[in-house]
């Protein structure tokens, strides 16, 4: 084994360096401290400061540098139980079925919460490579597995638990411990992410020593200093493993491997001229007593309102929410609510996102009831399993098993929304759609725009006729009332023009045709079905006297004043709502995490047909 004592290996990192007898966050200027093993020195100092890492970079030219990076994210996420309980499915590992009763979240969402520290690691690795250092990563220890020991400390209100609960801002008397197996599963995910970063930079990742783990993979008690960190005996094994690994593999001469640029998407909209797109076809450029008294009130006190529809439908949800009417059956667990989502999947009653056509709405109801299963029900890539009916989901499944689990959970939430709604509001948006040639399944966006690949042998364009829309809407009303006989249905038409047309018409003519068909279809269904009401959102915003005030400069997107005008009239036609439900559990869960970011506004899938050509996104 090679002797490094003349030019010792530098070890630096966060709290897990305590296993190497390194003082954690010692105040003062950073410096190099010899370790008991003469082949190593460690950086000591305040490792949460820039000066610590600047000193490491300055000390590293020509040296090998081992990074003990973070490593307790699994504890921060899965030590204290949340409400609701949360579990996930880890692809490629046999941890059994997720815990019964837990809300299943995508593994990619859990991984996303670990990423902030990973980006800082990538930056540090680049700095080290730029000065000629040879960095490598050291895996952090797994969680301790003796739950009785952990429970005894928790029940005795050990100072570590008290400190942790104070840190995250929760009452220790009102929380429970998460099963250690779930914390171990999260630790495995974290180690995989470290391995991916090592592969990305062509450096060595040295995992936690197997000899320090029991048969289940947990850290043996004799190697633990507390619930999360290894002791000095563990540290000795780590350093021995580092020396052995460096002697066997010297990978530092390689250059970081750049990821291949994604292939340019090719789809039917690429060949179309400017006249087909709203954003390029233009170079420049509140009524009263709208409802009959017999239709009032639109919503009664205490009723549950569920909604679906196009991009405009998403803009009114916040008004219904604040009024205390809106009913949700599928929400991201509070511990993950700070993670942004795309395309409005987190806006509606369930995470179905924008629903543009009556056929798409009807098929969602049938999928939820189990009477329709699309043949093309997933798109598989090397990295993900994509839902063709929610193609913009940021946190996708990594395996077919996880995809099936998440999809089943989603459709069950949709079914609850359909069956428990007192009032169902559907905003019609488009007549144009892209469908499967196999079974007519409607996609929310043309394959290849948001995700997937366009295949003319499998996909075709459809522009639904007025008769089609009337038939689809009528069947939707009838089938919804089979499972929810008393539901009131409110139809409205989006005033937002279409973003792009795949017809031969100018986008202005195509948009006018689409809105006209939808308006006639809505009126026909309201006339032929009891307790179905039309609300004139389209007319309020597109009235000639209102256009100057209600549309933005692109002549497509509506202004906040326009939405205010619509919702002021709508809410004036409703009975006063009861106080919104108490959200104390959500506040508590948010306090547990302390990892919050501002919620990101979502784009419409529809506008991607334009943006993938023009290279820019315009909010719908």
C-alpha positions in Angstrom: 0.0 0.0 0.0 1.3 3.4 -1.0 2.8 5.7 1.8 1.3 9.2 1.7 3.0 10.5 4.9 5.3 12.8 3.0 2.5 14.5 1.2 -0.6 13.7 3.4 -4.0 13.4 1.9 -6.3 16.3 3.0 -9.7 15.5 4.5 -12.3 18.2 4.7 -16.1 18.3 5.2 -19.0 18.7 7.5 -20.1 17.1 10.8 -19.1 13.5 9.9 -15.5 14.5 10.1 -15.9 14.1 13.9 -15.3 10.4 13.4 -11.7 11.4 12.5 -11.3 13.2 15.8 -11.6 16.5 14.0 -13.2 19.4 16.1 -16.5 20.3 14.5 -16.7 24.0 13.4 -13.8 25.1 15.6 -13.8 29.0 15.6 -10.8 30.9 14.3 -8.8 30.9 11.1 -8.9 27.5 9.3 -5.7 25.4 9.4 -4.4 21.8 8.7 -4.4 19.4 11.6 -2.5 16.1 11.6 -4.6 13.0 12.2 -3.4 9.9 14.1 -2.9 8.1 10.8 0.2 9.9 9.4 -1.1 9.6 5.8 -3.8 12.3 6.5 -4.3 15.8 7.6 -7.7 17.5 8.1 -8.9 21.1 7.6 -10.3 22.4 10.9 -12.3 25.6 11.2 -15.8 26.8 10.7 -16.9 24.6 7.8 -20.1 26.6 7.2 -18.0 29.7 6.2 -16.5 30.6 2.8 -13.0 31.0 4.5 -12.9 27.3 5.3 -13.4 26.2 1.7 -11.2 28.9 0.3 -8.4 27.7 2.6 -9.0 24.1 1.4 -8.7 25.2 -2.3 -5.5 27.2 -1.5 -4.0 24.2 0.3 -4.9 21.6 -2.4 -2.7 22.1 -5.5 -1.1 18.8 -6.4 -2.7 17.1 -3.3 -5.4 14.4 -3.0 -8.5 15.7 -1.2 -11.2 13.6 0.4 -14.5 15.3 0.9 -16.8 14.1 3.7 -19.8 16.1 2.3 -22.9 16.8 4.3 -24.7 13.4 4.7 -27.5 13.9 7.2 -30.2 14.9 4.8 -32.0 11.6 5.3 -32.2 12.3 9.0 -33.5 15.8 8.4 -36.2 14.5 6.2 -37.2 11.2 7.8 -36.5 11.3 11.5 -39.7 13.0 12.8 -43.0 11.9 11.3 -45.1 14.3 9.3 -48.8 14.7 8.8 -49.6 13.1 6.5 -47.0 10.3 6.7 -44.8 10.2 3.6 -43.0 7.3 1.9 -41.4 6.6 -1.5 -40.4 3.7 -3.7 -36.6 3.4 -4.4 -36.0 1.9 -7.8 -33.5 -1.0 -8.0 -33.6 -1.8 -4.3 -35.8 -4.3 -2.4 -37.3 -2.5 0.5 -40.7 -4.1 0.2 -43.9 -2.3 -0.3 -44.2 1.3 1.0 -45.7 1.7 4.5 -49.4 1.2 4.6 -51.3 4.5 4.9 -48.4 6.7 3.8 -48.8 9.1 0.9 -46.4 8.0 -1.9 -44.3 10.7 -3.4 -41.9 10.3 -6.4 -38.4 9.3 -5.6 -37.3 12.2 -7.9 -39.1 14.6 -5.5 -37.2 13.3 -2.5 -33.9 13.5 -4.4 -34.7 17.1 -5.4 -34.8 18.1 -1.7 -31.2 16.8 -1.4 -29.9 18.7 -4.4 -29.1 22.2 -3.0 -26.0 20.8 -1.2 -25.1 18.8 -4.3 -24.8 21.9 -6.4 -22.4 23.5 -3.9 -20.4 20.3 -4.1 -20.2 20.5 -7.9 -18.9 24.0 -7.6 -16.2 23.0 -5.0 -15.1 20.1 -7.2 -14.6 22.4 -10.1 -12.5 24.8 -8.0 -10.3 21.9 -6.8 -9.8 20.5 -10.2 -8.9 24.0 -11.5 -6.0 24.3 -9.1 -4.7 20.8 -9.9 -6.1 19.0 -6.9 -7.2 15.3 -7.0 -10.5 15.2 -5.1 -12.5 12.1 -4.2 -15.7 11.6 -2.2 -16.2 9.7 1.0 -19.6 8.1 1.7 -21.3 9.0 5.0 -22.4 6.4 7.6 -25.8 4.8 7.5 -28.3 5.4 10.2 -28.1 3.5 13.4 -30.6 0.6 13.3 -31.4 -0.2 17.0 -34.8 1.5 17.2 -35.2 0.6 20.9 -32.1 2.7 21.7 -33.4 5.6 19.6 -36.9 5.4 21.0 -35.5 5.3 24.6 -33.5 8.5 23.9 -36.6 10.1 22.3 -38.9 9.1 25.2 -36.3 10.4 27.7 -36.2 13.7 25.8 -32.4 13.3 25.2 -30.8 16.7 24.6 -30.0 15.8 21.0 -33.7 15.3 20.2 -34.7 18.4 22.1 -32.1 20.4 20.2 -33.2 18.9 16.9 -36.9 19.6 17.6 -36.0 23.2 18.6 -34.0 23.6 15.4 -36.9 22.6 13.2 -39.4 24.5 15.3 -41.8 21.7 16.5 -43.1 20.5 19.9 -41.3 17.2 20.7 -44.3 16.1 22.6 -46.5 16.2 19.5 -44.4 14.2 17.0 -43.4 10.6 16.4 -40.3 8.9 15.1 -40.2 7.6 11.5 -39.4 3.8 11.1 -35.6 3.5 10.6 -36.0 1.5 7.5 -37.4 4.5 5.7 -34.5 6.7 6.9 -32.1 4.0 5.7 -33.8 4.0 2.3 -33.3 7.7 2.0 -29.7 7.3 3.0 -29.2 4.8 0.1 -30.7 7.4 -2.2 -28.3 10.0 -0.9 -25.3 7.7 -1.5 -26.5 7.1 -5.0 -26.6 10.8 -5.7 -23.0 11.1 -4.4 -21.9 8.3 -6.7 -23.6 10.1 -9.6 -21.6 13.2 -8.9 -18.4 11.3 -8.6 -19.1 9.6 -12.0 -20.0 13.0 -13.5 -16.6 14.4 -12.5 -14.7 11.1 -13.1 -13.5 10.9 -9.5 -13.6 8.1 -6.9 -16.5 7.6 -4.5 -15.5 5.5 -1.5 -18.6 4.1 0.2 -19.2 3.7 3.9 -17.2 0.6 5.2 -19.2 -2.6 4.9 -17.6 -4.0 8.1 -19.2 -1.2 10.1 -22.7 -2.2 9.1 -24.9 -5.0 10.4 -26.7 -7.6 8.2 -29.5 -5.1 7.5 -27.1 -2.3 6.4 -27.4 -0.2 9.5 -24.5 1.3 11.4 -23.5 -1.1 14.2 -23.9 0.4 17.7 -20.2 -0.1 18.5 -19.3 2.3 15.7 -21.8 5.0 16.5 -21.2 8.1 18.6 -24.8 9.2 18.6 -27.9 8.6 16.4 -26.3 9.8 13.2 -22.5 10.0 13.4 -19.7 7.5 13.5 -17.1 7.3 16.4 -13.4 7.2 16.3 -13.3 3.5 15.7 -15.5 4.0 12.6 -13.1 6.8 11.5 -10.1 4.5 11.6 -11.9 2.0 9.3 -12.8 4.9 7.0 -9.2 6.0 6.6 -8.0 2.4 6.1 -10.6 2.0 3.3 -9.5 5.3 1.7 -5.9 4.2 1.5 -6.9 0.8 0.1 -9.2 2.4 -2.5 -6.6 4.9 -3.6 -4.0 2.2 -4.0 -6.3 0.1 -6.2 -7.7 2.9 -8.4 -6.2 6.1 -9.4 -8.9 7.8 -11.4 -7.8 11.4 -11.1 -6.2 11.9 -14.5 -9.5 11.8 -16.3 -11.3 14.9 -17.2 -14.9 15.4 -16.1 -17.3 13.9 -18.6 -19.7 16.3 -20.1 -23.3 15.2 -20.5 -24.4 14.9 -24.1 -26.7 17.7 -25.2 -30.3 16.5 -25.6 -31.3 15.8 -29.2 -33.3 18.6 -30.7 -37.0 17.8 -30.5 -38.8 17.4 -33.9 -42.5 17.7 -34.1 -45.1 19.0 -36.6 -45.2 22.6 -35.3 -41.5 23.2 -36.3 -42.4 23.5 -40.0 -45.3 25.9 -39.5 -45.0 29.6 -40.5 -45.5 32.6 -38.2 -49.1 33.0 -39.2 -49.9 29.8 -37.2 -48.7 31.2 -33.8 -50.4 33.9 -31.8 -47.2 35.4 -30.4 -45.9 36.0 -33.9 -49.1 36.8 -35.9 -49.4 40.2 -34.3 -46.8 42.9 -34.5 -48.7 45.4 -32.3 -51.5 45.4 -31.1 -68.0 44.7 -16.0 -71.3 43.6 -17.0 -74.2 43.1 -14.5 -77.1 40.6 -14.2 -75.4 38.1 -16.4 -77.2 35.1 -14.9 -80.9 34.2 -14.7 -82.2 34.3 -11.1 -83.2 30.6 -11.3 -79.5 29.7 -11.6 -78.6 31.5 -8.3 -76.8 31.0 -6.1 -74.0 29.3 -8.1 -72.4 27.9 -4.9 -74.1 27.5 -1.5 -72.5 27.9 1.9 -70.4 24.9 2.8 -70.4 23.3 -0.6 -67.3 21.7 -2.0 -66.1 23.1 -5.4 -64.0 21.0 -7.7 -62.7 22.5 -11.0 -60.8 21.5 -14.1 -60.0 23.1 -17.4 -57.5 25.0 -19.4 -54.9 27.6 -18.3 -57.5 30.2 -17.5 -59.2 27.8 -15.1 -56.0 27.7 -13.1 -56.0 31.5 -12.5 -59.4 31.4 -10.7 -58.5 28.6 -8.3 -56.9 31.0 -5.8 -60.1 33.1 -5.6 -62.2 30.0 -4.8 -59.6 28.9 -2.3 -59.6 32.1 -0.4 -63.3 32.1 -0.4 -63.3 28.8 1.4 -65.1 26.8 -1.4 -62.2 24.9 -3.1 -61.9 21.2 -2.4 -58.7 19.3 -2.9 -58.1 15.5 -2.8 -54.5 15.4 -4.0 -51.9 17.8 -2.6 -48.2 17.5 -2.2 -47.4 16.6 1.5 -46.5 19.7 3.5 -42.9 18.6 3.9 -42.5 18.9 0.1 -44.7 21.9 -0.6 -41.8 24.2 -1.1 -40.6 22.2 -4.2 -41.9 23.9 -7.4 -43.9 22.0 -9.9 -44.6 22.6 -13.6 -47.7 23.2 -15.6 -50.2 23.7 -12.8 -50.3 20.1 -11.6 -50.4 21.3 -8.0 -53.1 23.9 -8.6 -56.3 22.0 -9.2 -58.4 19.7 -7.0 -56.3 16.7 -8.0 -52.9 16.8 -9.8 -54.3 16.4 -13.3 -53.0 19.8 -14.5 -54.7 21.6 -17.4 -57.5 19.8 -19.3 -58.1 21.5 -22.6 -60.8 19.5 -24.4 -64.1 17.9 -23.5 -62.8 14.5 -24.7 -59.8 14.7 -22.4 -62.1 15.5 -19.5 -64.3 12.5 -20.3 -61.4 10.2 -20.6 -60.0 11.3 -17.2 -63.3 10.4 -15.6 -63.3 7.0 -17.3 -59.7 6.3 -16.4 -60.5 7.2 -12.8 -63.5 4.8 -12.9 -61.5 2.1 -14.5 -63.6 2.0 -17.7 -60.8 3.3 -20.0 -57.1 2.4 -20.0 -55.1 4.0 -22.8 -52.8 1.6 -24.7 -50.1 4.3 -24.8 -50.1 4.9 -21.1 -46.5 5.7 -20.5 -43.4 6.9 -22.4 -40.2 5.2 -21.3 -36.8 6.9 -21.5 -33.4 5.9 -20.2 -33.9 8.1 -17.1 -37.7 8.2 -16.5 -41.1 6.8 -17.0 -43.2 9.7 -18.4 -47.0 10.0 -18.0 -48.3 11.0 -21.5 -51.3 12.6 -19.8 -49.2 14.6 -17.4 -46.1 15.1 -19.5 -44.7 18.1 -17.8 -44.5 16.6 -14.3 -41.2 17.7 -12.8 -40.9 14.8 -10.5 -41.3 11.7 -12.7 -41.2 8.0 -11.9 -37.9 6.1 -12.2 -39.4 2.6 -12.6 -42.6 1.0 -13.9 -43.5 -0.1 -10.4 -43.2 3.4 -9.1 -45.1 4.8 -12.1 -48.0 2.3 -11.5 -48.1 3.2 -7.8 -48.1 7.0 -8.4 -50.7 6.7 -11.3 -53.0 4.6 -9.2 -52.8 7.0 -6.3 -53.5 9.9 -8.7 -56.5 8.3 -10.2 -57.9 7.5 -6.8 -57.6 11.1 -5.9 -59.4 12.1 -9.1 -62.1 9.7 -8.2 -62.6 11.3 -4.8 -62.8 14.7 -6.4 -65.5 13.5 -8.8 -67.6 11.7 -6.2 -67.4 14.2 -3.4 -67.8 17.5 -5.3 -71.0 19.4 -4.7 -70.2 21.8 -7.6 -68.0 20.9 -10.6 -66.7 23.8 -12.7 -65.3 22.9 -16.1 -63.6 25.6 -18.3 -63.5 24.6 -22.0 -60.3 25.7 -23.7 -59.6 24.0 -27.1 -61.1 21.9 -29.9 -57.7 21.0 -31.3 -55.9 18.0 -29.9 -53.4 15.3 -30.6 -54.6 11.8 -30.1 -53.4 8.2 -30.2 -54.3 6.4 -33.4 -54.7 3.2 -31.4 -57.6 4.1 -29.2 -58.2 7.8 -29.5 -56.6 8.7 -26.1 -56.2 12.5 -26.0 -52.8 14.0 -25.0 -52.7 17.4 -23.3 -49.9 18.4 -25.6 -48.6 17.2 -28.9 -46.0 14.4 -28.2 -42.5 15.9 -28.6 -43.4 19.4 -27.4 -43.4 19.0 -23.6 -42.1 15.4 -23.5 -42.0 12.2 -25.5 -41.5 11.9 -29.3 -43.9 12.5 -32.1 -44.6 9.5 -34.3 -46.9 10.0 -37.3 -47.6 6.2 -37.2 -49.0 6.5 -33.7 -50.2 10.1 -33.3 -52.6 12.2 -35.2 -54.2 15.7 -35.1 -57.9 16.1 -34.4 -60.0 19.2 -34.5 -63.2 18.3 -32.6 -66.4 19.4 -34.3 -69.3 21.0 -32.5 -71.2 17.7 -32.5 -68.1 16.0 -31.0 -67.9 18.5 -28.1 -71.6 18.3 -27.4 -71.5 14.5 -27.3 -68.4 14.4 -25.1 -69.8 17.0 -22.7 -73.1 15.2 -22.5 -71.5 11.9 -21.8 -69.3 13.5 -19.1 -72.3 15.0 -17.4 -74.2 11.7 -17.5 -71.3 9.5 -16.3 -70.3 12.0 -13.6 -73.9 11.8 -12.3 -73.8 8.0 -12.2 -71.3 8.3 -9.4 -72.4 11.7 -8.0 -76.1 12.2 -8.7 -76.5 15.6 -6.9 -73.5 17.4 -8.4 -74.1 20.8 -9.9 -72.1 21.5 -13.1 -71.0 24.9 -14.2 -69.5 25.3 -17.7 -67.5 28.2 -18.9 -65.2 29.0 -21.9 -61.7 30.3 -21.6 -61.2 33.8 -23.0 -57.5 33.0 -23.8 -56.9 32.5 -27.5 -55.1 29.4 -28.6 -51.3 29.6 -28.6 -50.9 27.8 -32.0 -53.0 26.0 -34.6 -52.1 22.9 -36.5 -54.9 23.6 -39.1 -54.3 25.4 -42.3 -56.0 28.5 -41.0 -54.5 31.7 -39.6 -54.2 31.4 -35.8 -56.8 34.2 -35.4 -59.4 32.4 -37.5 -58.6 29.0 -35.8 -59.0 30.5 -32.4 -62.3 32.2 -33.2 -63.6 28.9 -34.6 -62.5 27.0 -31.5 -64.1 29.4 -29.1 -67.3 29.5 -31.2 -67.6 25.7 -31.2 -67.0 25.6 -27.4 -69.5 28.3 -26.7 -72.3 26.7 -28.8 -71.5 23.3 -27.3 -71.7 24.6 -23.7 -75.0 26.3 -24.4 -76.5 23.2 -26.0 -75.5 20.9 -23.1 -76.9 23.5 -20.6 -80.2 23.4 -22.4 -80.4 19.7 -22.6 -79.2 18.6 -19.1 -80.7 19.7 -15.8 -78.6 21.6 -13.2 -75.9 22.5 -15.7 -75.2 26.2 -15.9 -73.1 28.4 -18.1 -71.1 31.2 -16.6 -69.9 33.9 -19.1 -66.2 34.3 -18.3 -65.5 34.5 -22.0 -67.9 37.3 -22.6 -66.9 39.3 -19.6 -63.3 39.5 -20.8 -63.7 39.6 -24.6 -66.5 42.2 -24.7 -65.3 45.0 -27.1 -65.3 47.8 -24.5 -63.1 45.6 -22.2 -60.3 44.5 -24.5 -58.0 47.5 -23.9 -58.1 46.8 -20.1 -58.3 43.0 -20.0 -55.5 41.8 -22.3 -51.8 42.1 -22.0 -49.6 43.5 -24.7 -49.3 40.1 -26.5 -53.1 40.3 -27.1 -53.4 36.8 -25.7 -52.9 36.6 -22.0 -55.4 38.2 -19.7 -54.5 40.7 -17.1 -55.1 40.4 -13.3 -57.8 43.0 -13.6 -59.6 40.8 -16.0 -59.5 37.8 -13.7 -60.6 40.1 -10.8 -63.6 41.2 -12.9 -64.7 37.7 -13.6 -64.3 36.4 -10.1 -66.0 39.5 -8.5 -69.1 38.7 -10.6 -68.9 34.9 -9.9 -68.5 35.3 -6.1 -71.3 37.8 -6.0 -73.5 35.0 -7.4 -72.5 32.7 -4.5 -73.6 32.5 -0.9 -71.0 33.5 1.7 -68.7 30.6 2.4 -67.8 29.1 5.8 -64.4 29.8 7.2 -61.7 27.9 5.4 -60.5 24.7 7.1 -57.8 25.0 9.8 -54.4 24.5 8.3 -52.4 24.0 11.5 -51.0 20.7 10.5 -49.6 22.2 7.3 -48.0 25.0 9.3 -46.5 22.5 11.7 -45.1 20.4 8.8 -43.6 23.4 7.2 -41.9 24.2 10.5 -40.4 20.7 10.6 -38.6 21.2 7.3 -37.3 24.8 7.3 -36.4 24.1 3.7 -38.9 26.5 1.9 -38.7 28.2 -1.5 -41.3 30.4 -3.2 -43.8 28.5 -5.3 -43.0 28.7 -9.0 -45.8 29.7 -11.4 -46.6 27.1 -14.0 -46.6 27.2 -17.8 -49.3 25.8 -20.0 -48.5 22.7 -22.1 -50.4 24.4 -25.0 -47.8 27.2 -25.2 -45.0 24.7 -25.6 -46.0 24.2 -29.2 -45.0 27.8 -29.7 -42.0 28.0 -27.3 -40.2 25.0 -28.7 -40.2 26.8 -32.1 -39.6 30.4 -31.0 -37.2 29.5 -28.2 -39.1 31.4 -25.5 -42.0 30.8 -23.2 -45.0 33.1 -22.8 -47.2 32.6 -19.7 -50.7 31.6 -20.7 
